[in-house]
């Protein structure tokens, strides 16, 4: 049974139709499973149409009126001709026939055979007996959508990591594609000319980091004994970029009263694989308990400390034009952790203008003193492109260590100064590329 209902919103198409090595992900999965069975069922979401359906494959849709993974597995199990069904997702391009055979050897006396790693279960690469159907339907009727929600009361054989690695040493079978970076890495690994070392990108599933292929065998760096204020070494930039989104979700969950969240639930919320979340967090320490998930308030507070958003960061703004005026009045810059406390502009007509009750535009020559007195380390550049580099040079000379750049130009700064570019026009141009008839 192949689950192919994933929308792949961040990939720009349904996952089943995404191309990898000249074939769709669905076609690759079908080809990997054909030698094992003559009964292949593809489960789609209700109303879904595939760009191409491989020959010899039967179709089923989510069990109406329900939707989601559990409804899909239930529908597929009903459609299968045999007592047992192997369930895999179509976005798992490196299935191992050896691992599948091994799981099949463990069926006797069980209703479910599922891989279990220290970070959690892998129920989308598992075997389910037809006996599971009543429990699945009961879970759906009770409003439960998690695939593992029906396990209670059934005979479940958990296959632990050491046993899995004996037949699939890299656990590559459990890799799935959720993001463009995942797809790019899979394409590089699947390329016909890829060197063997290029293919060893999954030394451990719990060390999965599709965005960090340059260090495939690296292990997470623990926090220094000095505490959370010490930055762990070797944390990929893309990991740090994801942390604010984790934090935002946790704040929302805490505000609505959630106490515990699993990596799977957090991943479904954000469209990130559970393994990726576990990998990201492992760079900074151990935050969850196996089988129990993460404490929402605790993880929220820890991420705040890691990102240092548990304190205020005064911000200097250079540029008091229309964009600067909008930024000054944006809530996060007026009442949040990043208050704009000083504004500078070279235009004499703007100098002296009151932008807020507590904020007056100053001349650029006042930057050195104002930034020093306020101990400002963060600045925003909202000036025309032809003036941006000069402004950046002056900010660096004043001791600024981080710059949010709205000017459509690449700033050249010392390596120890962090620059983040915000270019709405470039983002719009990249989007309109896809708006073709």
C-alpha positions in Angstrom: 0.0 0.0 0.0 1.5 3.3 -1.1 0.2 6.5 0.5 0.2 9.2 -2.2 -2.2 11.8 -0.9 0.5 14.3 0.3 -0.1 17.7 -1.1 3.6 18.7 -1.1 2.7 22.4 -0.8 6.3 23.4 -0.2 7.4 21.4 -3.2 4.9 23.1 -5.6 3.0 19.9 -6.5 1.5 16.7 -5.1 4.3 14.6 -3.8 3.3 11.6 -6.0 3.9 13.8 -9.1 7.3 15.2 -8.0 10.1 14.1 -10.4 13.3 12.5 -9.0 15.8 11.3 -11.5 13.4 11.6 -14.4 10.6 9.5 -12.7 7.8 10.5 -10.3 8.2 9.7 -6.7 5.2 7.4 -7.0 6.7 5.6 -10.0 10.0 5.0 -8.1 8.1 3.6 -5.1 6.0 1.3 -7.4 9.2 0.1 -9.1 10.8 -0.7 -5.8 7.8 -2.7 -4.6 6.9 -4.6 -7.8 9.4 -7.5 -7.2 7.7 -8.1 -3.8 4.0 -8.3 -4.7 1.5 -8.3 -7.5 -1.1 -6.4 -5.5 -0.1 -2.7 -5.3 -2.7 -0.2 -4.0 -2.1 3.6 -4.2 -4.2 5.5 -1.7 -5.1 9.1 -2.7 -6.9 11.8 -0.9 -10.6 12.3 -2.0 -10.8 13.8 -5.4 -7.1 13.7 -6.1 -5.9 13.2 -9.7 -2.5 12.0 -10.6 -0.5 13.3 -13.5 0.6 9.7 -14.2 -0.6 6.4 -12.7 1.9 3.6 -13.1 0.4 0.6 -14.9 -0.8 -2.4 -12.9 -1.6 -0.3 -9.8 -5.1 -0.2 -8.2 -6.3 3.0 -6.7 -8.2 3.8 -3.4 -9.2 7.0 -1.7 -9.3 8.1 1.9 -12.1 6.3 3.7 -15.1 8.8 3.5 -16.1 10.9 5.3 -12.7 10.9 7.0 -9.4 12.3 5.8 -5.8 12.1 6.7 -3.2 9.4 7.0 -5.3 7.1 9.2 -8.2 7.3 6.8 -5.9 6.5 4.0 -4.4 3.4 5.7 -7.9 2.1 6.6 -9.0 2.6 3.0 -5.9 0.8 1.6 -6.3 -2.1 4.1 -9.9 -2.6 2.9 -8.7 -2.6 -0.7 -5.8 -5.0 -0.3 -6.4 -8.6 -1.3 -4.1 -10.2 1.3 -4.3 -10.3 5.1 -1.3 -8.2 5.5 -0.3 -4.9 4.0 3.0 -3.1 3.9 2.3 0.7 4.3 4.9 3.1 2.8 4.7 6.7 1.8 5.4 7.7 -1.8 8.0 10.2 -0.7 10.4 7.6 0.6 12.7 7.1 -2.5 15.2 4.7 -1.0 13.2 1.7 0.1 15.1 -1.4 1.0 13.7 -4.7 -0.1 15.9 -6.4 2.5 14.3 -4.4 5.3 10.9 -5.1 4.0 11.6 -8.9 3.9 12.9 -8.7 7.4 9.8 -7.0 8.7 7.7 -9.6 7.0 9.5 -12.4 8.9 8.3 -10.9 12.1 4.5 -11.0 11.3 3.6 -14.3 13.1 1.5 -13.7 16.2 1.3 -9.9 15.6 -1.1 -7.4 14.2 1.4 -4.6 13.6 5.1 -4.7 12.8 6.6 -1.2 13.1 10.2 0.2 13.3 11.0 2.0 16.6 13.9 4.3 17.0 15.0 6.2 20.2 13.2 9.3 18.9 9.9 7.5 18.1 8.0 5.2 15.8 8.0 5.0 12.0 4.4 4.0 11.3 4.6 5.0 7.6 7.0 2.1 7.0 5.2 -0.7 8.7 3.1 -3.8 8.3 -0.6 -3.9 9.3 -2.9 -7.0 9.5 -6.5 -6.8 8.4 -7.4 -7.4 12.1 -6.4 -3.7 12.6 -9.4 -2.4 10.6 -12.0 -2.4 13.5 -9.6 -0.5 15.7 -8.8 2.0 12.9 -12.5 2.6 12.3 -13.1 3.1 16.0 -10.3 5.7 16.2 -11.7 7.6 13.2 -15.2 7.6 14.6 -13.7 9.0 17.9 -12.2 11.9 16.0 -8.6 10.6 16.2 -6.4 11.0 13.2 -2.9 10.0 14.4 -1.9 6.7 12.7 -0.7 5.2 16.0 -3.9 6.0 17.8 -5.4 2.5 17.3 -2.4 0.5 18.5 -3.7 0.0 22.0 -5.1 -3.5 22.5 -3.4 -4.9 19.4 -0.4 -7.1 19.2 2.4 -4.8 18.1 5.9 -5.9 17.3 8.3 -3.1 17.7 11.5 -3.5 15.7 14.3 -1.7 17.5 17.2 0.3 15.9 20.0 -2.3 16.3 17.9 -4.9 14.4 17.0 -2.4 11.7 20.6 -1.4 11.1 21.6 -5.0 10.6 19.6 -5.0 7.3 19.6 -1.3 6.5 22.8 0.1 8.1 22.1 3.8 7.2 18.3 3.5 7.8 18.0 5.1 4.4 14.6 3.5 3.9 13.1 5.8 6.4 14.2 9.0 4.7 11.3 11.0 3.2 11.0 14.2 1.1 9.2 17.2 2.6 11.1 20.2 1.4 13.0 21.4 -1.7 16.2 20.8 0.1 15.2 17.2 0.8 14.5 16.8 -2.9 17.7 18.3 -4.0 19.7 16.1 -1.7 17.8 13.0 -2.8 18.4 13.9 -6.4 22.2 14.2 -5.8 22.2 10.8 -4.0 20.1 9.1 -6.7 22.1 10.5 -9.6 23.6 7.7 -11.7 27.1 9.1 -11.3 27.0 9.8 -7.6 30.0 8.6 -5.8 29.5 6.1 -2.9 30.6 8.7 -0.4 27.9 11.1 -1.8 25.3 8.4 -1.1 26.2 8.0 2.6 24.1 11.0 3.6 22.0 9.2 6.2 24.5 7.7 8.7 21.7 7.7 11.3 18.0 8.7 11.0 18.1 10.6 14.3 21.1 12.5 12.8 19.1 13.3 9.6 19.7 16.8 8.3 18.9 17.2 4.7 20.0 20.8 4.8 23.5 19.9 6.2 24.9 17.5 3.6 28.4 18.9 4.0 28.8 17.2 7.4 27.0 13.8 6.9 28.6 12.0 9.7 28.7 14.8 12.3 27.1 14.3 15.7 25.2 17.0 17.5 27.4 19.3 19.7 26.2 19.5 23.3 25.9 22.8 25.0 29.0 24.0 26.7 29.1 23.4 30.5 29.0 27.2 30.9 25.3 27.1 29.9 22.8 28.0 27.3 24.4 31.4 26.6 27.4 29.6 25.0 26.6 28.9 21.4 27.1 25.2 20.3 29.6 24.9 17.5 28.8 23.5 14.1 25.1 24.3 14.1 24.0 24.7 10.5 22.5 28.1 9.6 19.4 26.5 8.3 18.7 24.9 11.6 18.9 28.3 13.4 16.5 29.7 10.8 13.9 27.0 11.7 14.1 27.6 15.4 11.9 30.8 15.4 9.1 28.8 13.6 9.3 26.1 16.2 9.1 28.8 18.9 6.2 30.5 17.3 4.2 27.2 17.2 5.1 26.4 20.8 3.9 29.9 22.0 0.6 29.3 20.2 0.2 25.8 21.7 1.1 27.1 25.2 -1.4 29.9 24.9 -4.2 27.5 24.1 -3.2 25.3 27.1 -1.3 22.4 25.5 1.1 20.7 27.9 2.9 18.1 25.7 3.7 17.9 22.0 5.4 15.1 20.1 7.9 15.7 17.3 5.4 14.2 14.9 2.6 16.6 16.0 5.0 19.6 15.8 6.1 18.4 12.4 2.6 18.1 11.1 1.9 21.6 12.3 4.9 23.0 10.5 5.3 20.7 7.5 8.6 19.4 8.8 9.6 15.7 9.3 9.7 14.5 12.9 13.3 13.3 12.4 14.3 16.8 11.2 12.8 18.4 14.3 14.6 15.9 16.6 17.8 16.5 14.7 17.5 20.3 14.9 16.8 20.2 18.7 19.6 17.7 19.4 22.2 20.4 18.5 21.2 22.2 21.7 20.7 19.3 24.2 18.0 16.8 25.2 14.5 18.3 25.6 12.1 15.5 25.4 11.4 12.0 26.9 11.1 9.0 24.6 7.4 8.1 24.3 6.3 11.2 26.1 7.2 14.0 23.7 8.2 17.5 24.7 6.8 19.7 27.5 5.4 22.7 25.6 6.1 25.4 28.2 9.6 24.0 28.9 10.7 23.7 25.2 9.2 27.2 24.6 11.3 28.7 27.3 14.4 26.8 26.3 14.1 28.0 22.7 13.6 31.6 23.9 16.9 31.2 25.8 18.7 29.7 22.8 17.5 32.5 20.5 18.0 35.0 23.3 14.5 36.3 22.8 14.0 36.3 26.6 15.5 39.8 26.6 15.0 43.0 24.7 17.3 43.9 21.7 17.2 47.6 21.0 17.3 48.4 17.3 18.7 51.3 15.3 16.9 52.2 12.1 18.6 54.1 9.2 16.1 55.5 6.8 13.0 57.5 7.8 11.1 57.2 4.5 7.9 55.4 3.8 9.4 52.0 4.6 11.1 53.2 7.7 7.9 54.8 8.9 6.0 51.5 8.5 8.7 49.6 10.3 8.7 52.0 13.3 4.9 51.4 13.7 5.1 47.7 13.3 4.2 46.1 16.7 7.3 44.0 17.0 9.4 47.1 16.6 7.4 49.3 18.9 6.2 47.0 21.7 8.1 43.7 21.1 11.5 42.3 21.9 13.1 44.4 19.1 12.1 48.0 19.8 13.4 50.6 17.5 14.9 53.1 19.9 16.8 55.3 17.4 16.2 56.5 13.9 18.6 58.3 11.6 18.3 59.9 8.2 20.6 62.1 6.0 17.7 64.2 4.7 17.5 67.5 6.7 13.8 67.7 5.9 13.2 64.4 7.9 15.5 65.2 10.7 13.7 66.3 13.8 10.4 64.7 12.7 8.7 62.8 15.5 7.9 59.2 14.3 6.4 58.1 17.6 5.9 59.9 20.9 9.3 58.5 22.1 11.2 58.6 18.8 12.6 61.6 16.8 14.6 61.3 13.6 18.3 62.2 14.2 21.0 63.2 11.8 23.4 60.4 10.7 26.3 62.1 12.5 24.6 61.3 15.8 24.8 57.5 15.2 28.1 56.9 17.0 27.0 58.5 20.3 23.4 57.2 20.2 24.4 53.6 19.4 27.1 53.6 22.0 24.9 55.1 24.8 22.1 52.6 24.1 24.4 49.7 23.6 22.6 48.9 20.3 23.9 45.8 18.5 21.2 45.4 15.8 20.3 47.8 13.0 17.9 48.0 10.1 19.0 49.5 6.8 16.0 51.0 4.9 17.8 53.3 2.4 18.2 53.4 -1.4 20.7 50.9 -2.9 23.2 53.5 -3.7 23.5 54.6 -0.1 23.3 51.2 1.6 26.9 50.2 1.6 28.1 53.5 3.1 25.4 53.2 5.8 26.5 49.7 6.5 30.2 50.8 6.8 29.2 53.5 9.3 27.0 51.0 11.3 29.9 48.5 11.6 32.2 51.3 12.7 29.7 52.1 15.5 29.8 48.6 16.8 26.7 47.1 15.1 26.9 43.3 14.9 23.7 42.4 13.0 22.0 44.2 10.1 18.6 43.6 8.6 19.0 44.9 5.1 16.0 46.1 3.0 18.1 47.7 0.3 18.3 45.7 -2.9 22.0 45.3 -2.8 24.5 42.9 -1.3 26.3 44.5 1.6 30.0 43.8 2.2 30.8 43.6 5.9 33.3 41.8 8.1 32.7 38.1 8.7 31.8 38.6 12.3 28.8 40.9 11.3 25.6 39.1 10.5 23.5 40.4 7.5 20.0 39.3 6.6 18.5 40.5 3.3 14.8 41.3 2.9 14.0 41.8 -0.8 10.2 41.6 -1.4 10.6 42.3 -5.2 13.0 39.3 -5.6 10.6 37.1 -3.7 7.7 38.2 -6.0 9.9 37.6 -9.1 10.7 34.0 -7.9 6.9 33.4 -7.3 5.7 34.7 -10.7 8.1 32.2 -12.3 5.7 29.5 -11.3 2.5 31.3 -12.5 2.4 29.8 -15.9 -0.7 28.8 -17.8 
